Amino acid sequence: MMLAVDTSDIWTGQLFRAMARLYPTCGIRIEPGPGRLRSSAVAGCVREGAYRETRLRAPRRWGGRLAVFFSHSLAAEMRRAAGDAIQAVVFTSPVYRQLVPLFRGVPRAYYAADDYRHYGWPERTAVRWESEMVAAVDWVFTVSSELRRRFVSDYGVAPDRVIVSPNAVCEQLIPLRPAGCARAAPAPVPPQFRPLAGMIGVVSDRVRLDWAVDLLRRVPWLHLAIIGPVSRPLSAGTAASLAVLEGMRDRVVFCGAQPYESLTRFACACDVCLILLNEHGINPAASPTRFFSCLPAARPILASAGCPQLEEFSPLVRVFADPRALADAVVELRATGFDDGWNTDRWRAARQHTWSLRAELMLRRIGLLREAA
């Protein structure tokens, strides 16, 4: 049994559900709450093959100074949830560093899905926690090359112990064949919104909304769908750009939060997909799930500079240093029927960047899967 701690985020949940198709996996979701430590099956959880998931309710802020007091109880609950003999453990956050020594005798890995220095903890605290984590585990998986570089240089992790495993897409969401043109848009996108640009993902201070405003002003025939919730509070600059977009309801539609499984369907409806991230916070070390949701749609993808991993996927995505060049690229795309010559290649690339392939890589590195003879 593979034990995954924890699977609360969309990306970790997708990874370990895919892993269960290859190896029995038990996911643990830690949910802060009042009262004593307790566990229960996740409401509505469907066992997919050999996947099971358990929710553990732990006291708030248990992962800080209280971690040493609750670690033994948490580990015992996790062992009980896994049931079968645990063959390996993957931790997905530095707050679980105190649990690593309690699972001696099996391979232990740390899956760094983000730059946790920007998760609200004091930076010195996050660095200390993470350095303790990477020193204790056998393997480290990072979602980006930038995170790997930092772990090797800042934490002194041996390069051969750090494996880059970016985010991915669920293979069930990949269309059977690449679309020749944009498909009909799902609600609430008005059918008359054509040509249509789409921005998938949470709207926050990570996003260059000012570029979106500039684009709509430079390209008056373009419409925009923003598919994702707005995360507040926002900086004054981001809030001002958001207010401008909210005032352009004849050309902009806010779709709000949508199920992960529907994001590729929205991307398929766009003539062009936009990924407008700035160079602050987690972006320089990020592996944007919004990109992998767009990839199988095969539509052209234009991005702002700020997330180096997107540049690694050139020419499937074009990255721009200024908004004027981005607007020019949209105009050029319209002249080609929004076919930049890479649409089929994007669809093929999506098939090489699935959660199942990421899970297989992790299992092989840990030693739970062997190469075929």
N, C-alpha and C positions, 0 to 999 in steps of 0.2 A: 504494500500500500504506500503510495506517495501521499505525504501530508503537506498541504499548502496553507501557509499562515501569512496574510489572510487574503480572502478573495472578494472583498467588498467593492473594489473598483471594477468598472466595466472591463478594462483591459485584462486585469488579473483573472476575473471570472471567465472571460473568453479563453484565455490561455489554458487554464486548468480543466475547463470542460473539454477542450480539444485534447488535452493530454489523457483524459480518462478513456478516450477511444483507443488509446494505445497501451495504457497501463492503469490499473485501478488507482483512483485518486480520491482523496477526501479533502474538501475545501473547508476552511474555518473562517467564519466572519466574526470579527470582534466588534461589538456594538457597546459603546459606553452607556451606562444607565445607573440609576440609583439601586441601592440594595446590595445583596451579596452576589458573588460570582455564581452564575447559573447558565445552563445550556438548554437548547431546544432545537428541534429540526426547523429549518427555515420554512416559514409558511408558504405553501404553494410550490415548494421545490420539487421538481421532477427529476428522478434519477435517470440520467442519460447514460446508458450503458453501465460502466463501472464507476460513475461519478456520484458522490454523495456530498452533501454540504450541511454543516451544522453552525448555528449561531451561538456564540458565547457572549453573554452580557457581563461586562466587567465594570468595576467602579470607574467613574470619570477620572481622567488624568492618571490612570494606573501605570502608564508607560514611562512616567518620569521618575521621581524619587521613590514612588511606591512600587516600582517594577520588581525590586528584589523581594518584596513581601508577597507579591501575588504570582510570581513566576512559577513556583512549584505547583500551586493550585491550578493555574492555567494549563501547564504541561500535562497534569493528570487528567484534566477534562479533555484535552486534545487526544490523548492516548485512548481514552474511553470512546470518543467520537469515531476515531479511526477504526477501532475494533480489531481488524486484522493486524498482523505484525507490520510495523512501520519499516519500510525499506529505505526511505530518504525523506528529507524535510527541506522545503523551500520557504524562506522568509521573504516577505515583500515590503518590509518597512524597518528602519533602524530601531523603532521602539521595541522590537522583539529581540534585541541583542541579548537580554538576560536569559532568554529561553534556549539559546544555542547550546550551552554546556549541558543542558538537561536532556539532550538527544544524542549523547555520545554513542559511537558504535555504528552509526549509519552516515552515509554522505549527507552533508548539509550545504545548502546553497543560499545565496542572497540574490534576489531578483530586484534590481534597482530600476524601477519604472519611471523615475523622475529625479530631478535635482531637489532633494529634500531640504537644502539650505533655504529654499524659498517657500516653505510650507507653514510658516507662522511661528516656528520655534526660533529662539535666538540662534544666530548662525553658529556661534561657538558650540552650542549644545548639539545642534544637528551634526556638525563635523565630528564631535567627540563620539556621539552615538554611532555614527556610520563607520568611523575608524575602528571602533570596538567590534562592530558587526563583521566587517570584512576580514579582520584579523582572526576571527573565531571560526568562520566557515571554510569549507573546502573549495567551493567554486563561487564565482561572482559573475552574474549576467547583467549587462547594462543595455539599455534600449538605444544608446547612441554611442558613436565613436568619441564624442566629446566627454561623455561621462566616463568611458573607459580610460581616456587620457588622464582625466583628473584623478581617478582612483589609483592609477599607476604612479603618477607624479606626486600627489598629495598624501596618499595613504601607504605608498610603498608596496602595493600589491604586485606580486610577480606577474608579468604580462601574460604568461601562459595560463594563469588562473582566471583571467577576465575575458569573457566572451561577449561580443556584441550581438544582441538579438532584438532588433527593432520591433515596434508594434506591427500589427498585421490586420488582416481582414478575415472574416469568417467565410470559408469557401462556399457555404450554402447561399451566400449573398451575391456571388459572382454570376452574372448572366451567362446563359449557355453559349452565347455568341456576342461579339461586340456590336453595339448599336451603330447603325449608319448615321443616325441623327438623334437629336434630343427627343426623348419620349414625352408623352403627356404628363403634365405636372400634377402631383397629388394635391389635395386640399391642404392648406388654404390658399395655395398659389393660384391667382386668377389665370384662366386659360389665355387671356389676351396679353399676358406679360411675356412678350417676345420682342427681340432676343432677350434671353434670361441668363443673368449671372447668379451664381449661388455661393453663399458663404456658410459652410457647415461648422458647427462647434459652438461652444459657450462663448458669449460675448463678454469680454472682460478687458482689463487694462493690458492684457497680452496682445490685443487685436488692434490693428491700425484702422480704426473707423474713419480717421481723417482721410486715409487713402480711398476708402469707399465713397466718401463725400466728393472728393476730387474727381474720381472716376465718373460719377454720375453727372457732374457738372461739365466735364470735358466731352462726354459721350451721351448726348441728350436722348438718343433712341434706345438706350439700354435700360433694362429693368433689373431689379435685385431682389433675391429671396434670401433672408437671413434665417437659417435653420438651426435654432438653438436658443437656450434661455439666456437672459441677461443676468450676469453675476454682479451684484452690488455689494458695497459702494464702489463707485467709479471715480477716477480722477477727474478733475475739472475739464481737462482737454477731451477725454473720452466721452464724458457726459455731454459736452457741447456738441460733439460730432453725432452722438446718438440722437440728440434733440433735432438736429438738422435732418437726419434720416427719417425720424418719426414724422417730420413735417412734409415728407415726400411720399405720402401714401398712394399717390397715383402711379408711382414707379417702384415703390419699396413695399414688400410684404414681410412681416415678422411672423414666422411660423411657430415660434416658441419651442419648448423642449419636445423632442420627438424620440420615440424608441430607437435604440441603437440599430435594431434590425431594419428600420425604415430609412436610414440615412443614405444608403447607396441608391435607393429608389428615388430620393430627392435629387441626388447627384446625376442620375441618368436623365432627369428632366431638364437639366441645365445645358445651355449652349456652351458655357464656359464656367469652370469652377475657380473660385478665388480662395487663396490662403494668405491672409494679410496679417502676419505676425511681426511684432517688433523685436528688438534685440535685447529686451530686458527680462528679468525674472528667470523662469524656467526655460524660456524659449531657446537660448543658445545650446542647451544640452537636451532638448526635447526630441521625442519621436512622435510627431503629431498624428493622433488617431484620425483626425479629420482628413488628413492626406490619404490614409489607407481606405477610408470610406469613399473617397472620390475615385481612387485608382481603378476599380473594376468597372466603373461607369464608362470608361474609355474617352470621356470628354476632355478637351484641352484644360490644362491646369496652369494657372498663372499665380505667382507668389511674390511677396515682398521679401527682401533680404532680412534676416533676423534669426532664422533657424537653419544652421549649416546642414542638417541631415537632408533637407529638401534639395540642396544643391547636389548631393550624392546621387539623386535620381534624375538628373539632367540626362537627356533632353525630354524625358517624360513630363517634367515640370520645368517651366521657365521662371527664373528668379530675377527680379528687377530691383535696382537700387533707388529708383525714384518713381513717383506716381505718374509722371508724364509719359515715361517709356511704357509703363503698364497700360495706360489708356491707348497709346499708339498700337500696342499689340492687340488689344481688343478690336480696334478698327480694322487691322489687317486680317484678323480671324474672320470677321464678318464677310470680307471679300472672298474668302475661301470656303464659305459655308460652314465655318467653325470646324474645319478639318485641317489640323496642322501636319498631317502625315504620320502622326504617332498614336492615333487612336487605338488601332489594333495592338500595337506594342504595349500600351498601357494595360489593356485587358489581359494580355499574356503575362505581363509582369505581376498582375494581381494574383495569378495562379501560382506564382513563385513566392508570394509573401502572405501565406495563410497562417492562421493560428495553429493548425495541425503541423505544419512544417516547423514552426517555432518550438512546439512541444516536443517534436521528435528530436530536434537538435539538443534541447535541454536534457532529455532522457538519455541520449547517447553520451553526452559529456559526463553526466553524473554516473553513468554505468549501468542503467537499468534496461537499456536496449542495446543489443549487439548488432554489428554490421551483418547484413545478409551474406551467407557463404557464397 
